[in-house]
Amino acid sequence: MKKINLTRQEKAIEDSLLKGEYINVNKSNFAAIAESIAARKKTLF
């Protein structure tokens, strides 16, 4: 199997996934989170 080199950011995400730092959310919660992030980005710029 070919080894894939990850960037520092990708490696940090992988490590967080392995530690269980992320949780599953349903579609409606995901949509609400995405909207909140988009709204915050609009107010910052």
PDB file with one MODEL, atoms N, CA, C and O in Angstrom:
MODEL        1
ATOM      1  N   MET A   1       0.836  -1.174   0.000  1.00  0.00           N
ATOM      2  CA  MET A   1       0.000   0.000   0.000  1.00  0.00           C
ATOM      3  C   MET A   1       0.886   1.245   0.000  1.00  0.00           C
ATOM      4  O   MET A   1       1.889   1.307   0.711  1.00  0.00           O
ATOM      5  N   LYS A   2       0.504   2.221  -0.798  1.00  0.00           N
ATOM      6  CA  LYS A   2       1.280   3.451  -0.918  1.00  0.00           C
ATOM      7  C   LYS A   2       1.046   4.359   0.289  1.00  0.00           C
ATOM      8  O   LYS A   2      -0.093   4.591   0.695  1.00  0.00           O
ATOM      9  N   LYS A   3       2.131   4.863   0.849  1.00  0.00           N
ATOM     10  CA  LYS A   3       2.033   5.774   1.994  1.00  0.00           C
ATOM     11  C   LYS A   3       1.684   7.171   1.492  1.00  0.00           C
ATOM     12  O   LYS A   3       2.277   7.664   0.532  1.00  0.00           O
ATOM     13  N   ILE A   4       0.727   7.794   2.145  1.00  0.00           N
ATOM     14  CA  ILE A   4       0.290   9.140   1.782  1.00  0.00           C
ATOM     15  C   ILE A   4       0.886  10.123   2.782  1.00  0.00           C
ATOM     16  O   ILE A   4       0.765   9.937   3.993  1.00  0.00           O
ATOM     17  N   ASN A   5       1.523  11.158   2.277  1.00  0.00           N
ATOM     18  CA  ASN A   5       2.062  12.209   3.145  1.00  0.00           C
ATOM     19  C   ASN A   5       0.980  13.241   3.404  1.00  0.00           C
ATOM     20  O   ASN A   5       0.392  13.786   2.470  1.00  0.00           O
ATOM     21  N   LEU A   6       0.722  13.504   4.672  1.00  0.00           N
ATOM     22  CA  LEU A   6      -0.288  14.477   5.062  1.00  0.00           C
ATOM     23  C   LEU A   6       0.369  15.805   5.414  1.00  0.00           C
ATOM     24  O   LEU A   6       1.505  15.848   5.886  1.00  0.00           O
ATOM     25  N   THR A   7      -0.372  16.892   5.173  1.00  0.00           N
ATOM     26  CA  THR A   7       0.100  18.195   5.614  1.00  0.00           C
ATOM     27  C   THR A   7      -0.036  18.264   7.130  1.00  0.00           C
ATOM     28  O   THR A   7      -0.658  17.393   7.739  1.00  0.00           O
ATOM     29  N   ARG A   8       0.528  19.270   7.724  1.00  0.00           N
ATOM     30  CA  ARG A   8       0.442  19.434   9.182  1.00  0.00           C
ATOM     31  C   ARG A   8      -1.019  19.567   9.616  1.00  0.00           C
ATOM     32  O   ARG A   8      -1.425  19.008  10.635  1.00  0.00           O
ATOM     33  N   GLN A   9      -1.802  20.312   8.836  1.00  0.00           N
ATOM     34  CA  GLN A   9      -3.211  20.497   9.168  1.00  0.00           C
ATOM     35  C   GLN A   9      -3.984  19.181   9.035  1.00  0.00           C
ATOM     36  O   GLN A   9      -4.808  18.859   9.891  1.00  0.00           O
ATOM     37  N   GLU A  10      -3.727  18.429   7.980  1.00  0.00           N
ATOM     38  CA  GLU A  10      -4.390  17.139   7.800  1.00  0.00           C
ATOM     39  C   GLU A  10      -4.018  16.170   8.920  1.00  0.00           C
ATOM     40  O   GLU A  10      -4.865  15.415   9.396  1.00  0.00           O
ATOM     41  N   LYS A  11      -2.777  16.191   9.332  1.00  0.00           N
ATOM     42  CA  LYS A  11      -2.311  15.323  10.417  1.00  0.00           C
ATOM     43  C   LYS A  11      -3.002  15.696  11.732  1.00  0.00           C
ATOM     44  O   LYS A  11      -3.353  14.817  12.519  1.00  0.00           O
ATOM     45  N   ALA A  12      -3.197  16.990  11.968  1.00  0.00           N
ATOM     46  CA  ALA A  12      -3.881  17.438  13.183  1.00  0.00           C
ATOM     47  C   ALA A  12      -5.327  16.957  13.183  1.00  0.00           C
ATOM     48  O   ALA A  12      -5.842  16.541  14.221  1.00  0.00           O
ATOM     49  N   ILE A  13      -5.985  17.011  12.025  1.00  0.00           N
ATOM     50  CA  ILE A  13      -7.360  16.526  11.914  1.00  0.00           C
ATOM     51  C   ILE A  13      -7.406  15.024  12.156  1.00  0.00           C
ATOM     52  O   ILE A  13      -8.269  14.530  12.881  1.00  0.00           O
ATOM     53  N   GLU A  14      -6.475  14.302  11.545  1.00  0.00           N
ATOM     54  CA  GLU A  14      -6.431  12.855  11.730  1.00  0.00           C
ATOM     55  C   GLU A  14      -6.236  12.500  13.205  1.00  0.00           C
ATOM     56  O   GLU A  14      -6.908  11.611  13.728  1.00  0.00           O
ATOM     57  N   ASP A  15      -5.322  13.191  13.867  1.00  0.00           N
ATOM     58  CA  ASP A  15      -5.065  12.930  15.286  1.00  0.00           C
ATOM     59  C   ASP A  15      -6.310  13.200  16.125  1.00  0.00           C
ATOM     60  O   ASP A  15      -6.624  12.437  17.038  1.00  0.00           O
ATOM     61  N   SER A  16      -7.019  14.288  15.817  1.00  0.00           N
ATOM     62  CA  SER A  16      -8.245  14.615  16.547  1.00  0.00           C
ATOM     63  C   SER A  16      -9.315  13.554  16.339  1.00  0.00           C
ATOM     64  O   SER A  16     -10.027  13.193  17.275  1.00  0.00           O
ATOM     65  N   LEU A  17      -9.428  13.053  15.109  1.00  0.00           N
ATOM     66  CA  LEU A  17     -10.396  11.987  14.829  1.00  0.00           C
ATOM     67  C   LEU A  17     -10.075  10.736  15.629  1.00  0.00           C
ATOM     68  O   LEU A  17     -10.972  10.103  16.186  1.00  0.00           O
ATOM     69  N   LEU A  18      -8.807  10.382  15.687  1.00  0.00           N
ATOM     70  CA  LEU A  18      -8.402   9.189  16.414  1.00  0.00           C
ATOM     71  C   LEU A  18      -8.624   9.330  17.924  1.00  0.00           C
ATOM     72  O   LEU A  18      -8.879   8.343  18.614  1.00  0.00           O
ATOM     73  N   LYS A  19      -8.527  10.561  18.429  1.00  0.00           N
ATOM     74  CA  LYS A  19      -8.747  10.815  19.860  1.00  0.00           C
ATOM     75  C   LYS A  19     -10.235  10.891  20.206  1.00  0.00           C
ATOM     76  O   LYS A  19     -10.597  10.900  21.383  1.00  0.00           O
ATOM     77  N   GLY A  20     -11.096  10.947  19.190  1.00  0.00           N
ATOM     78  CA  GLY A  20     -12.532  11.030  19.445  1.00  0.00           C
ATOM     79  C   GLY A  20     -13.002  12.428  19.771  1.00  0.00           C
ATOM     80  O   GLY A  20     -14.006  12.595  20.464  1.00  0.00           O
ATOM     81  N   GLU A  21     -12.300  13.435  19.289  1.00  0.00           N
ATOM     82  CA  GLU A  21     -12.656  14.817  19.595  1.00  0.00           C
ATOM     83  C   GLU A  21     -13.812  15.340  18.740  1.00  0.00           C
ATOM     84  O   GLU A  21     -14.352  16.409  19.023  1.00  0.00           O
ATOM     85  N   TYR A  22     -14.189  14.612  17.717  1.00  0.00           N
ATOM     86  CA  TYR A  22     -15.300  15.009  16.859  1.00  0.00           C
ATOM     87  C   TYR A  22     -16.510  14.151  17.188  1.00  0.00           C
ATOM     88  O   TYR A  22     -16.372  12.993  17.581  1.00  0.00           O
ATOM     89  N   ILE A  23     -17.693  14.720  17.026  1.00  0.00           N
ATOM     90  CA  ILE A  23     -18.916  13.968  17.270  1.00  0.00           C
ATOM     91  C   ILE A  23     -19.789  14.011  16.017  1.00  0.00           C
ATOM     92  O   ILE A  23     -19.686  14.935  15.210  1.00  0.00           O
ATOM     93  N   ASN A  24     -20.644  13.006  15.863  1.00  0.00           N
ATOM     94  CA  ASN A  24     -21.590  12.982  14.754  1.00  0.00           C
ATOM     95  C   ASN A  24     -22.763  13.899  15.063  1.00  0.00           C
ATOM     96  O   ASN A  24     -23.235  13.952  16.199  1.00  0.00           O
ATOM     97  N   VAL A  25     -23.232  14.617  14.054  1.00  0.00           N
ATOM     98  CA  VAL A  25     -24.423  15.449  14.195  1.00  0.00           C
ATOM     99  C   VAL A  25     -25.388  15.105  13.063  1.00  0.00           C
ATOM    100  O   VAL A  25     -24.971  14.667  11.990  1.00  0.00           O
ATOM    101  N   ASN A  26     -26.666  15.305  13.312  1.00  0.00           N
ATOM    102  CA  ASN A  26     -27.632  15.028  12.260  1.00  0.00           C
ATOM    103  C   ASN A  26     -27.652  16.185  11.261  1.00  0.00           C
ATOM    104  O   ASN A  26     -27.030  17.221  11.498  1.00  0.00           O
ATOM    105  N   LYS A  27     -28.357  16.015  10.160  1.00  0.00           N
ATOM    106  CA  LYS A  27     -28.344  17.002   9.073  1.00  0.00           C
ATOM    107  C   LYS A  27     -28.870  18.356   9.505  1.00  0.00           C
ATOM    108  O   LYS A  27     -28.326  19.385   9.104  1.00  0.00           O
ATOM    109  N   SER A  28     -29.915  18.378  10.313  1.00  0.00           N
ATOM    110  CA  SER A  28     -30.476  19.668  10.725  1.00  0.00           C
ATOM    111  C   SER A  28     -29.505  20.429  11.625  1.00  0.00           C
ATOM    112  O   SER A  28     -29.369  21.644  11.485  1.00  0.00           O
ATOM    113  N   ASN A  29     -28.831  19.744  12.541  1.00  0.00           N
ATOM    114  CA  ASN A  29     -27.832  20.397  13.386  1.00  0.00           C
ATOM    115  C   ASN A  29     -26.654  20.879  12.550  1.00  0.00           C
ATOM    116  O   ASN A  29     -26.127  21.967  12.786  1.00  0.00           O
ATOM    117  N   PHE A  30     -26.239  20.076  11.575  1.00  0.00           N
ATOM    118  CA  PHE A  30     -25.134  20.451  10.714  1.00  0.00           C
ATOM    119  C   PHE A  30     -25.478  21.725   9.940  1.00  0.00           C
ATOM    120  O   PHE A  30     -24.654  22.633   9.831  1.00  0.00           O
ATOM    121  N   ALA A  31     -26.695  21.785   9.408  1.00  0.00           N
ATOM    122  CA  ALA A  31     -27.128  22.967   8.658  1.00  0.00           C
ATOM    123  C   ALA A  31     -27.114  24.206   9.548  1.00  0.00           C
ATOM    124  O   ALA A  31     -26.681  25.275   9.118  1.00  0.00           O
ATOM    125  N   ALA A  32     -27.578  24.069  10.767  1.00  0.00           N
ATOM    126  CA  ALA A  32     -27.595  25.200  11.701  1.00  0.00           C
ATOM    127  C   ALA A  32     -26.177  25.660  12.026  1.00  0.00           C
ATOM    128  O   ALA A  32     -25.914  26.861  12.096  1.00  0.00           O
ATOM    129  N   ILE A  33     -25.277  24.723  12.223  1.00  0.00           N
ATOM    130  CA  ILE A  33     -23.881  25.066  12.502  1.00  0.00           C
ATOM    131  C   ILE A  33     -23.252  25.776  11.300  1.00  0.00           C
ATOM    132  O   ILE A  33     -22.558  26.780  11.456  1.00  0.00           O
ATOM    133  N   ALA A  34     -23.503  25.244  10.102  1.00  0.00           N
ATOM    134  CA  ALA A  34     -22.948  25.843   8.887  1.00  0.00           C
ATOM    135  C   ALA A  34     -23.472  27.257   8.681  1.00  0.00           C
ATOM    136  O   ALA A  34     -22.715  28.145   8.288  1.00  0.00           O
ATOM    137  N   GLU A  35     -24.751  27.477   8.939  1.00  0.00           N
ATOM    138  CA  GLU A  35     -25.327  28.817   8.808  1.00  0.00           C
ATOM    139  C   GLU A  35     -24.709  29.782   9.818  1.00  0.00           C
ATOM    140  O   GLU A  35     -24.428  30.933   9.484  1.00  0.00           O
ATOM    141  N   SER A  36     -24.500  29.322  11.037  1.00  0.00           N
ATOM    142  CA  SER A  36     -23.895  30.170  12.068  1.00  0.00           C
ATOM    143  C   SER A  36     -22.478  30.576  11.682  1.00  0.00           C
ATOM    144  O   SER A  36     -22.082  31.726  11.871  1.00  0.00           O
ATOM    145  N   ILE A  37     -21.727  29.642  11.147  1.00  0.00           N
ATOM    146  CA  ILE A  37     -20.357  29.938  10.729  1.00  0.00           C
ATOM    147  C   ILE A  37     -20.362  30.925   9.569  1.00  0.00           C
ATOM    148  O   ILE A  37     -19.569  31.866   9.550  1.00  0.00           O
ATOM    149  N   ALA A  38     -21.254  30.715   8.598  1.00  0.00           N
ATOM    150  CA  ALA A  38     -21.336  31.612   7.447  1.00  0.00           C
ATOM    151  C   ALA A  38     -21.727  33.021   7.890  1.00  0.00           C
ATOM    152  O   ALA A  38     -21.177  34.000   7.385  1.00  0.00           O
ATOM    153  N   ALA A  39     -22.658  33.134   8.816  1.00  0.00           N
ATOM    154  CA  ALA A  39     -23.072  34.445   9.316  1.00  0.00           C
ATOM    155  C   ALA A  39     -21.926  35.130  10.037  1.00  0.00           C
ATOM    156  O   ALA A  39     -21.726  36.335   9.886  1.00  0.00           O
ATOM    157  N   ARG A  40     -21.182  34.378  10.812  1.00  0.00           N
ATOM    158  CA  ARG A  40     -20.057  34.977  11.540  1.00  0.00           C
ATOM    159  C   ARG A  40     -18.983  35.466  10.589  1.00  0.00           C
ATOM    160  O   ARG A  40     -18.399  36.528  10.805  1.00  0.00           O
ATOM    161  N   LYS A  41     -18.713  34.696   9.525  1.00  0.00           N
ATOM    162  CA  LYS A  41     -17.721  35.109   8.540  1.00  0.00           C
ATOM    163  C   LYS A  41     -18.135  36.420   7.871  1.00  0.00           C
ATOM    164  O   LYS A  41     -17.293  37.276   7.598  1.00  0.00           O
ATOM    165  N   LYS A  42     -19.426  36.572   7.610  1.00  0.00           N
ATOM    166  CA  LYS A  42     -19.924  37.799   6.967  1.00  0.00           C
ATOM    167  C   LYS A  42     -19.717  39.012   7.869  1.00  0.00           C
ATOM    168  O   LYS A  42     -19.415  40.101   7.380  1.00  0.00           O
ATOM    169  N   THR A  43     -19.877  38.835   9.176  1.00  0.00           N
ATOM    170  CA  THR A  43     -19.742  39.969  10.095  1.00  0.00           C
ATOM    171  C   THR A  43     -18.287  40.341  10.339  1.00  0.00           C
ATOM    172  O   THR A  43     -17.989  41.470  10.727  1.00  0.00           O
ATOM    173  N   LEU A  44     -17.376  39.391  10.112  1.00  0.00           N
ATOM    174  CA  LEU A  44     -15.956  39.667  10.348  1.00  0.00           C
ATOM    175  C   LEU A  44     -15.319  40.430   9.197  1.00  0.00           C
ATOM    176  O   LEU A  44     -14.324  41.128   9.392  1.00  0.00           O
ATOM    177  N   PHE A  45     -15.874  40.305   8.015  1.00  0.00           N
ATOM    178  CA  PHE A  45     -15.239  40.930   6.846  1.00  0.00           C
ATOM    179  C   PHE A  45     -16.072  41.975   6.247  1.00  0.00           C
ATOM    180  O   PHE A  45     -15.674  42.591   5.259  1.00  0.00           O
TER     181      PHE A  45
ENDMDL
END
